[in-house]
């Protein structure tokens, strides 16, 4: 009988692998990697974008950025993936927070570019849609923008208020909606009739 050494995932080991994998410019090709699943790691991303390891916030922004580059969503599970291992982590809402945006142009020519808490930039449009979920009890909106490959950013409150200021009305499937234009696409937020 032979015994195999089981690899126990650790944040330190993942960080070292991520650093080695991200030597080139741009994001590592996590969509191409299919390493063995090593279970779950006690890592969590809170709704406000704070990353925790073993219940303690990760204070080093460079480390959070590094982990964010190897994050992937497989079905309904978030994983950190390197060429040699894959581990599940918990995400309370969206893995990123859009903390600011820049708007250029107006109306249909408007382009909205968002910056996330980990330094990613994403331009909303057909490939990076904006969507708004409403709490069924309170009606409170939760707006999101797609950052990359099934990974969204929750748009923070101050940015959402600024977005509402530049929104406009547009007809969608015979109904007037209040929403946002970006990169040639219109993203409905709320039916015009429901506005005060």
C-alpha positions as CSV (number, residue, x, y, z in Angstrom):
1,X,0.0,0.0,0.0
2,X,1.4,3.4,-0.9
3,X,0.5,6.6,0.8
4,X,0.1,9.9,-1.0
5,X,0.8,13.2,0.6
6,X,-2.4,15.3,0.6
7,X,-1.8,18.9,-0.2
8,X,-3.4,21.2,2.4
9,X,-4.2,24.5,0.7
10,X,-2.9,27.7,2.3
11,X,-3.1,31.3,1.5
12,X,0.7,31.6,1.5
13,X,1.0,28.7,-1.0
14,X,-1.6,30.2,-3.2
15,X,0.0,33.6,-3.1
16,X,3.4,32.1,-4.1
17,X,1.8,30.1,-7.0
18,X,-0.2,33.2,-8.1
19,X,2.9,35.3,-8.1
20,X,4.7,32.8,-10.3
21,X,1.8,32.5,-12.6
22,X,1.3,36.2,-13.1
23,X,4.8,37.1,-14.3
24,X,3.5,38.3,-17.6
25,X,1.4,41.4,-18.2
26,X,-2.3,41.1,-17.8
27,X,-4.4,38.6,-15.9
28,X,-3.3,34.9,-15.6
29,X,-5.3,32.6,-18.0
30,X,-7.3,31.0,-15.2
31,X,-10.0,29.9,-17.7
32,X,-7.4,27.5,-19.2
33,X,-6.3,25.9,-16.0
34,X,-7.9,22.6,-14.8
35,X,-5.9,21.6,-11.7
36,X,-7.1,19.2,-9.0
37,X,-9.7,20.5,-6.5
38,X,-8.1,20.8,-3.1
39,X,-11.3,21.6,-1.1
40,X,-12.1,24.9,0.5
41,X,-10.0,27.5,2.1
42,X,-11.1,29.6,5.0
43,X,-11.2,32.8,2.9
44,X,-14.1,35.1,2.5
45,X,-14.9,38.2,0.5
46,X,-17.4,40.4,2.4
47,X,-20.1,42.4,0.7
48,X,-18.0,45.6,1.1
49,X,-15.1,44.0,-0.7
50,X,-13.0,43.2,2.3
51,X,-11.1,39.9,2.0
52,X,-10.7,37.8,5.1
53,X,-8.4,34.8,5.8
54,X,-9.0,32.7,8.9
55,X,-11.5,35.3,10.0
56,X,-8.9,38.2,9.9
57,X,-9.0,41.0,7.3
58,X,-6.2,40.8,4.7
59,X,-4.6,44.2,5.2
60,X,-2.1,44.2,2.3
61,X,-3.7,45.6,-0.8
62,X,-1.0,44.0,-3.0
63,X,-2.0,40.5,-1.7
64,X,-5.7,41.1,-2.2
65,X,-5.0,42.2,-5.7
66,X,-2.8,39.1,-6.3
67,X,-5.6,36.8,-5.1
68,X,-8.2,38.7,-7.2
69,X,-6.2,37.9,-10.3
70,X,-6.6,34.1,-9.8
71,X,-10.3,34.2,-8.9
72,X,-12.8,32.4,-11.0
73,X,-16.4,31.4,-10.8
74,X,-17.2,27.7,-11.6
75,X,-21.0,27.3,-11.7
76,X,-22.1,28.6,-8.4
77,X,-18.7,28.2,-6.6
78,X,-16.0,30.8,-6.4
79,X,-12.5,29.4,-6.6
80,X,-8.9,30.6,-6.4
81,X,-7.1,28.7,-9.2
82,X,-3.4,28.2,-10.1
83,X,-1.9,25.8,-12.5
84,X,-1.4,23.3,-9.7
85,X,-4.4,23.6,-7.4
86,X,-7.9,25.0,-7.0
87,X,-9.6,25.9,-3.7
88,X,-13.1,27.2,-3.0
89,X,-13.7,30.4,-1.1
90,X,-16.8,32.1,0.2
91,X,-18.2,35.3,-1.4
92,X,-21.0,37.1,0.5
93,X,-22.3,39.0,-2.6
94,X,-20.1,39.9,-5.5
95,X,-16.4,39.4,-5.5
96,X,-15.6,43.0,-6.3
97,X,-16.9,46.5,-5.5
98,X,-17.1,49.2,-8.2
99,X,-15.8,52.2,-6.1
100,X,-15.8,54.8,-8.8
101,X,-16.6,55.4,-12.5
102,X,-16.0,57.9,-15.3
103,X,-18.7,58.9,-17.8
104,X,-17.8,60.3,-21.2
105,X,-20.2,61.3,-23.9
106,X,-23.9,61.7,-23.6
107,X,-27.1,59.8,-24.3
108,X,-26.6,56.8,-26.6
109,X,-22.9,57.8,-27.0
110,X,-22.2,57.7,-23.3
111,X,-19.5,55.3,-22.1
112,X,-19.2,54.3,-18.4
113,X,-15.9,53.0,-17.2
114,X,-15.8,51.5,-13.7
115,X,-12.9,51.1,-11.3
116,X,-13.1,48.3,-8.7
117,X,-11.7,48.1,-5.2
118,X,-8.8,45.8,-6.6
119,X,-7.9,48.2,-9.4
120,X,-9.7,46.5,-12.3
121,X,-11.2,48.8,-15.0
122,X,-14.3,47.7,-16.9
123,X,-16.3,49.5,-19.5
124,X,-20.0,48.7,-19.3
125,X,-21.5,47.6,-22.6
126,X,-22.9,44.5,-24.4
127,X,-19.9,42.4,-23.1
128,X,-20.0,43.9,-19.6
129,X,-23.7,44.6,-18.7
130,X,-25.1,46.5,-15.8
131,X,-27.9,44.8,-13.9
132,X,-30.0,45.8,-10.9
133,X,-31.5,43.4,-8.4
134,X,-34.2,44.6,-6.0
135,X,-34.7,43.3,-2.5
136,X,-38.2,41.8,-2.5
137,X,-39.0,43.1,1.0
138,X,-37.5,46.6,0.9
139,X,-37.2,47.3,-2.8
140,X,-33.6,48.4,-2.1
141,X,-31.6,48.2,-5.3
142,X,-28.3,46.3,-5.6
143,X,-26.6,47.3,-8.9
144,X,-23.8,45.2,-10.5
145,X,-21.5,45.5,-13.5
146,X,-19.7,42.5,-15.0
147,X,-15.9,42.8,-14.6
148,X,-14.7,39.7,-16.3
149,X,-15.8,36.1,-17.0
150,X,-18.8,35.7,-14.6
151,X,-17.2,38.0,-11.9
152,X,-19.3,41.0,-11.1
153,X,-18.7,44.1,-9.0
154,X,-21.4,45.5,-6.7
155,X,-21.6,49.2,-7.6
156,X,-21.2,51.2,-4.4
157,X,-23.9,53.5,-3.2
158,X,-22.2,56.8,-4.0
159,X,-21.4,55.7,-7.5
160,X,-25.0,54.4,-8.0
161,X,-26.4,57.8,-6.9
162,X,-24.1,59.5,-9.4
163,X,-25.3,57.1,-12.1
164,X,-28.9,57.9,-11.4
165,X,-28.1,61.6,-12.0
166,X,-27.0,60.8,-15.5
167,X,-29.7,58.2,-16.3
168,X,-32.4,58.7,-18.9
169,X,-35.7,57.2,-20.1
170,X,-35.8,54.8,-23.1
171,X,-38.4,52.4,-24.4
172,X,-37.7,48.7,-24.0
173,X,-40.2,46.2,-25.4
174,X,-43.0,48.8,-25.5
175,X,-42.4,50.0,-22.0
176,X,-40.6,53.2,-20.8
177,X,-37.7,52.5,-18.5
178,X,-35.3,54.7,-16.6
179,X,-31.8,53.4,-17.1
180,X,-28.2,54.0,-18.3
181,X,-26.6,54.1,-21.7
182,X,-23.0,52.8,-22.1
183,X,-21.1,51.7,-25.1
184,X,-24.2,51.6,-27.3
185,X,-26.3,49.5,-24.9
186,X,-29.2,50.6,-22.7
187,X,-29.4,49.0,-19.2
188,X,-32.9,49.4,-17.6
189,X,-33.0,50.1,-13.9
190,X,-36.6,50.7,-13.1
191,X,-39.8,51.2,-15.1
192,X,-40.5,54.9,-15.6
193,X,-44.0,54.5,-14.2
194,X,-42.5,53.4,-10.8
195,X,-40.5,56.6,-10.4
196,X,-41.9,59.2,-7.9
